[in-house]
Amino acid sequence: MSILVDLADLPTTLADFGRGYLLTSAGGRVKAVSARAEIDGETLLVRTPGRGSVANVGTNPTVTLLFPPGDDPGMTLLVDGTAGAEGDDVRITPTGAVLHKPVA
């Protein structure tokens, strides 16, 4: 079961989750790193995710943030977006978000 999250509601939804994972890819390989996303206007800022993630964003700006279940048991937050490197940080413009719970 998936529930679409209106991007205008993303700050409120994200507040229910803690640290998640930034998923980037390049050269056919996916890299996942632990990350905390900060709301910064209409974008999300991930501070210092690592050189590999920053390099991947330079090659392929399509990213996903994955937040395991938070206060709403069983719901995972997935945020897709377009990213750009800003020094050692990654700034993400969300393009879609869903709360997902596998069917038992």
Backbone as JSON Lines, residues from 0, in Angstrom:
{"i":0,"aa":"M","n":[0.84,-1.17,0.0],"ca":[0.0,0.0,0.0],"c":[0.89,1.23,0.0]}
{"i":1,"aa":"S","n":[0.59,2.17,-0.88],"ca":[1.33,3.43,-0.94],"c":[0.37,4.61,-0.82]}
{"i":2,"aa":"I","n":[0.82,5.62,-0.1],"ca":[0.04,6.85,0.07],"c":[0.9,7.99,-0.46]}
{"i":3,"aa":"L","n":[0.4,8.68,-1.48],"ca":[1.13,9.82,-2.02],"c":[1.22,10.92,-0.97]}
{"i":4,"aa":"V","n":[2.38,11.56,-0.91],"ca":[2.6,12.69,-0.01],"c":[2.67,13.94,-0.87]}
{"i":5,"aa":"D","n":[1.79,14.89,-0.61],"ca":[1.84,16.17,-1.31],"c":[3.15,16.84,-0.92]}
{"i":6,"aa":"L","n":[3.89,17.34,-1.89],"ca":[5.19,17.94,-1.59],"c":[5.07,19.13,-0.64]}
{"i":7,"aa":"A","n":[3.93,19.79,-0.64],"ca":[3.72,20.89,0.31],"c":[3.66,20.37,1.75]}
{"i":8,"aa":"D","n":[3.3,19.09,1.92],"ca":[3.21,18.48,3.24],"c":[4.5,17.75,3.64]}
{"i":9,"aa":"L","n":[5.5,17.75,2.77],"ca":[6.72,17.0,3.05],"c":[7.42,17.44,4.34]}
{"i":10,"aa":"P","n":[7.53,18.72,4.65],"ca":[8.19,19.1,5.91],"c":[7.51,18.47,7.13]}
{"i":11,"aa":"T","n":[6.19,18.47,7.16],"ca":[5.45,17.88,8.28],"c":[5.65,16.37,8.32]}
{"i":12,"aa":"T","n":[5.58,15.74,7.16],"ca":[5.76,14.29,7.09],"c":[7.17,13.9,7.51]}
{"i":13,"aa":"L","n":[8.15,14.63,7.01],"ca":[9.55,14.32,7.31],"c":[9.85,14.46,8.8]}
{"i":14,"aa":"A","n":[9.12,15.32,9.5],"ca":[9.34,15.52,10.94],"c":[9.09,14.25,11.73]}
{"i":15,"aa":"D","n":[8.32,13.31,11.18],"ca":[8.03,12.05,11.86],"c":[9.14,11.02,11.7]}
{"i":16,"aa":"F","n":[10.16,11.36,10.94],"ca":[11.24,10.42,10.65],"c":[12.57,11.01,11.09]}
{"i":17,"aa":"G","n":[13.5,10.15,11.43],"ca":[14.84,10.59,11.82],"c":[15.8,10.44,10.67]}
{"i":18,"aa":"R","n":[16.89,9.82,10.95],"ca":[17.93,9.6,9.95],"c":[17.45,8.57,8.94]}
{"i":19,"aa":"G","n":[17.81,8.8,7.69],"ca":[17.44,7.88,6.62],"c":[18.65,7.54,5.78]}
{"i":20,"aa":"Y","n":[18.41,7.23,4.51],"ca":[19.48,6.84,3.6],"c":[19.35,7.62,2.3]}
{"i":21,"aa":"L","n":[20.47,8.16,1.82],"ca":[20.55,8.8,0.53],"c":[21.02,7.75,-0.46]}
{"i":22,"aa":"L","n":[20.22,7.51,-1.51],"ca":[20.56,6.54,-2.54],"c":[20.95,7.29,-3.81]}
{"i":23,"aa":"T","n":[22.17,7.07,-4.27],"ca":[22.67,7.65,-5.5],"c":[23.17,6.53,-6.38]}
{"i":24,"aa":"S","n":[23.39,6.82,-7.66],"ca":[23.92,5.78,-8.54],"c":[24.79,6.39,-9.63]}
{"i":25,"aa":"A","n":[25.72,5.58,-10.08],"ca":[26.58,5.95,-11.21],"c":[27.25,4.66,-11.68]}
{"i":26,"aa":"G","n":[27.42,4.55,-12.98],"ca":[28.11,3.4,-13.53],"c":[27.44,2.08,-13.22]}
{"i":27,"aa":"G","n":[26.12,2.09,-13.05],"ca":[25.39,0.86,-12.78],"c":[25.45,0.4,-11.33]}
{"i":28,"aa":"R","n":[26.03,1.2,-10.45],"ca":[26.12,0.83,-9.03],"c":[25.34,1.83,-8.19]}
{"i":29,"aa":"V","n":[24.65,1.3,-7.2],"ca":[23.89,2.15,-6.27],"c":[24.7,2.3,-4.99]}
{"i":30,"aa":"K","n":[24.74,3.51,-4.48],"ca":[25.42,3.8,-3.22],"c":[24.38,4.27,-2.23]}
{"i":31,"aa":"A","n":[24.39,3.7,-1.04],"ca":[23.47,4.09,0.03],"c":[24.29,4.55,1.22]}
{"i":32,"aa":"V","n":[23.99,5.76,1.69],"ca":[24.69,6.29,2.87],"c":[23.67,6.84,3.85]}
{"i":33,"aa":"S","n":[23.98,6.71,5.13],"ca":[23.13,7.27,6.17],"c":[23.12,8.79,6.03]}
{"i":34,"aa":"A","n":[21.93,9.37,6.18],"ca":[21.81,10.82,5.96],"c":[20.67,11.4,6.77]}
{"i":35,"aa":"R","n":[20.82,12.65,7.11],"ca":[19.74,13.43,7.71],"c":[19.42,14.55,6.74]}
{"i":36,"aa":"A","n":[18.18,14.68,6.36],"ca":[17.78,15.72,5.4],"c":[17.17,16.89,6.14]}
{"i":37,"aa":"E","n":[17.68,18.07,5.86],"ca":[17.16,19.3,6.46],"c":[16.29,20.01,5.43]}
{"i":38,"aa":"I","n":[15.12,20.46,5.86],"ca":[14.26,21.26,4.99],"c":[14.9,22.64,4.84]}
{"i":39,"aa":"D","n":[15.05,23.07,3.59],"ca":[15.61,24.39,3.31],"c":[14.78,25.01,2.2]}
{"i":40,"aa":"G","n":[13.7,25.68,2.59],"ca":[12.76,26.22,1.6],"c":[12.04,25.06,0.92]}
{"i":41,"aa":"E","n":[12.13,25.0,-0.4],"ca":[11.48,23.93,-1.15],"c":[12.45,22.8,-1.49]}
{"i":42,"aa":"T","n":[13.64,22.83,-0.89],"ca":[14.63,21.79,-1.14],"c":[15.0,21.1,0.16]}
{"i":43,"aa":"L","n":[15.73,20.01,0.01],"ca":[16.27,19.27,1.15],"c":[17.78,19.34,1.07]}
{"i":44,"aa":"L","n":[18.43,19.53,2.19],"ca":[19.88,19.61,2.22],"c":[20.41,18.44,3.03]}
{"i":45,"aa":"V","n":[21.3,17.67,2.41],"ca":[22.01,16.59,3.08],"c":[23.45,17.04,3.22]}
{"i":46,"aa":"R","n":[23.87,17.23,4.46],"ca":[25.23,17.72,4.71],"c":[26.24,16.57,4.72]}
{"i":47,"aa":"T","n":[27.32,16.78,4.01],"ca":[28.49,15.88,3.94],"c":[28.14,14.39,3.87]}
{"i":48,"aa":"P","n":[27.46,13.96,2.81],"ca":[27.14,12.53,2.7],"c":[28.35,11.68,2.3]}
{"i":49,"aa":"G","n":[29.43,12.32,1.86],"ca":[30.63,11.6,1.47],"c":[30.99,11.88,0.02]}
{"i":50,"aa":"R","n":[32.27,11.67,-0.29],"ca":[32.77,11.99,-1.63],"c":[32.11,11.16,-2.72]}
{"i":51,"aa":"G","n":[31.85,9.88,-2.43],"ca":[31.23,9.01,-3.44],"c":[29.84,9.47,-3.81]}
{"i":52,"aa":"S","n":[29.05,9.84,-2.83],"ca":[27.69,10.32,-3.09],"c":[27.72,11.64,-3.87]}
{"i":53,"aa":"V","n":[28.61,12.54,-3.48],"ca":[28.72,13.83,-4.17],"c":[29.15,13.59,-5.62]}
{"i":54,"aa":"A","n":[30.09,12.69,-5.84],"ca":[30.54,12.38,-7.21],"c":[29.4,11.75,-8.01]}
{"i":55,"aa":"N","n":[28.64,10.84,-7.4],"ca":[27.52,10.21,-8.11],"c":[26.5,11.24,-8.56]}
{"i":56,"aa":"V","n":[26.19,12.21,-7.7],"ca":[25.22,13.24,-8.05],"c":[25.7,14.06,-9.25]}
{"i":57,"aa":"G","n":[27.02,14.24,-9.36],"ca":[27.57,14.95,-10.5],"c":[27.4,14.18,-11.8]}
{"i":58,"aa":"T","n":[27.32,12.86,-11.7],"ca":[27.15,12.0,-12.88],"c":[25.68,11.74,-13.17]}
{"i":59,"aa":"N","n":[24.91,11.51,-12.11],"ca":[23.48,11.18,-12.24],"c":[22.71,11.91,-11.14]}
{"i":60,"aa":"P","n":[22.01,12.98,-11.45],"ca":[21.35,13.78,-10.41],"c":[20.06,13.17,-9.85]}
{"i":61,"aa":"T","n":[19.62,12.04,-10.37],"ca":[18.41,11.41,-9.86],"c":[18.74,10.64,-8.57]}
{"i":62,"aa":"V","n":[18.05,11.0,-7.48],"ca":[18.33,10.37,-6.18],"c":[17.02,9.97,-5.5]}
{"i":63,"aa":"T","n":[17.17,9.15,-4.47],"ca":[16.06,8.79,-3.6],"c":[16.53,8.88,-2.16]}
{"i":64,"aa":"L","n":[15.68,9.44,-1.3],"ca":[15.89,9.39,0.14],"c":[14.92,8.35,0.69]}
{"i":65,"aa":"L","n":[15.43,7.44,1.51],"ca":[14.61,6.38,2.09],"c":[14.68,6.52,3.6]}
{"i":66,"aa":"F","n":[13.51,6.66,4.23],"ca":[13.43,6.79,5.68],"c":[12.66,5.6,6.22]}
{"i":67,"aa":"P","n":[13.32,4.72,6.98],"ca":[12.63,3.55,7.55],"c":[11.49,3.99,8.47]}
{"i":68,"aa":"P","n":[10.64,3.04,8.84],"ca":[9.46,3.38,9.66],"c":[9.8,4.26,10.86]}
{"i":69,"aa":"G","n":[8.97,5.3,11.02],"ca":[9.14,6.22,12.14],"c":[8.01,6.03,13.14]}
{"i":70,"aa":"D","n":[7.36,7.13,13.54],"ca":[6.29,7.07,14.54],"c":[5.05,6.35,14.03]}
{"i":71,"aa":"D","n":[4.87,6.29,12.72],"ca":[3.74,5.59,12.12],"c":[4.22,4.18,11.8]}
{"i":72,"aa":"P","n":[3.98,3.22,12.69],"ca":[4.56,1.88,12.52],"c":[4.31,1.29,11.14]}
{"i":73,"aa":"G","n":[5.39,0.81,10.57],"ca":[5.3,0.1,9.31],"c":[5.37,0.97,8.07]}
{"i":74,"aa":"M","n":[5.31,2.28,8.2],"ca":[5.34,3.16,7.03],"c":[6.77,3.64,6.77]}
{"i":75,"aa":"T","n":[7.21,3.46,5.55],"ca":[8.51,3.94,5.09],"c":[8.26,5.15,4.2]}
{"i":76,"aa":"L","n":[9.05,6.2,4.38],"ca":[8.95,7.38,3.54],"c":[10.01,7.3,2.45]}
{"i":77,"aa":"L","n":[9.57,7.43,1.21],"ca":[10.46,7.47,0.05],"c":[10.3,8.82,-0.63]}
{"i":78,"aa":"V","n":[11.4,9.52,-0.83],"ca":[11.37,10.83,-1.49],"c":[12.3,10.77,-2.7]}
{"i":79,"aa":"D","n":[11.74,10.93,-3.89],"ca":[12.54,11.0,-5.11],"c":[12.84,12.45,-5.41]}
{"i":80,"aa":"G","n":[13.98,12.68,-6.06],"ca":[14.31,14.05,-6.39],"c":[15.47,14.18,-7.35]}
{"i":81,"aa":"T","n":[15.76,15.43,-7.65],"ca":[16.88,15.79,-8.49],"c":[17.88,16.52,-7.6]}
{"i":82,"aa":"A","n":[19.13,16.09,-7.64],"ca":[20.13,16.61,-6.71],"c":[21.26,17.33,-7.43]}
{"i":83,"aa":"G","n":[21.91,18.18,-6.67],"ca":[23.11,18.86,-7.13],"c":[24.08,18.98,-5.98]}
{"i":84,"aa":"A","n":[25.36,18.91,-6.29],"ca":[26.39,19.04,-5.27],"c":[26.63,20.51,-4.97]}
{"i":85,"aa":"E","n":[26.8,20.81,-3.69],"ca":[27.18,22.15,-3.23],"c":[28.37,21.97,-2.3]}
{"i":86,"aa":"G","n":[29.56,21.96,-2.86],"ca":[30.74,21.66,-2.06],"c":[30.66,20.23,-1.59]}
{"i":87,"aa":"D","n":[30.69,20.02,-0.27],"ca":[30.61,18.68,0.31],"c":[29.18,18.24,0.59]}
{"i":88,"aa":"D","n":[28.2,19.11,0.3],"ca":[26.8,18.83,0.59],"c":[26.04,18.48,-0.69]}
{"i":89,"aa":"V","n":[24.84,17.93,-0.5],"ca":[23.95,17.62,-1.62],"c":[22.61,18.3,-1.37]}
{"i":90,"aa":"R","n":[22.14,19.08,-2.35],"ca":[20.84,19.73,-2.27],"c":[19.89,19.0,-3.21]}
{"i":91,"aa":"I","n":[18.71,18.66,-2.68],"ca":[17.74,17.85,-3.43],"c":[16.45,18.64,-3.61]}
{"i":92,"aa":"T","n":[15.98,18.68,-4.84],"ca":[14.66,19.23,-5.14],"c":[13.72,18.03,-5.28]}
{"i":93,"aa":"P","n":[12.81,17.86,-4.31],"ca":[11.91,16.7,-4.37],"c":[11.0,16.74,-5.61]}
{"i":94,"aa":"T","n":[10.81,15.59,-6.23],"ca":[9.9,15.46,-7.38],"c":[8.7,14.58,-7.05]}
{"i":95,"aa":"G","n":[8.76,13.85,-5.95],"ca":[7.65,13.0,-5.54],"c":[7.98,12.34,-4.21]}
{"i":96,"aa":"A","n":[6.94,11.97,-3.47],"ca":[7.13,11.3,-2.19],"c":[5.95,10.39,-1.91]}
{"i":97,"aa":"V","n":[6.24,9.26,-1.27],"ca":[5.18,8.33,-0.88],"c":[5.51,7.74,0.49]}
{"i":98,"aa":"L","n":[4.46,7.44,1.22],"ca":[4.55,6.6,2.41],"c":[4.19,5.21,1.94]}
{"i":99,"aa":"H","n":[5.02,4.23,2.26],"ca":[4.81,2.89,1.74],"c":[4.79,1.88,2.88]}
{"i":100,"aa":"K","n":[3.82,0.99,2.82],"ca":[3.72,-0.11,3.77],"c":[3.48,-1.38,2.96]}
{"i":101,"aa":"P","n":[4.39,-2.37,3.11],"ca":[4.17,-3.61,2.36],"c":[2.89,-4.29,2.79]}
{"i":102,"aa":"V","n":[2.25,-4.93,1.84],"ca":[1.05,-5.71,2.16],"c":[1.48,-6.96,2.88]}
{"i":103,"aa":"A","n":[0.88,-7.22,4.04],"ca":[1.28,-8.38,4.86],"c":[0.67,-9.66,4.34]}
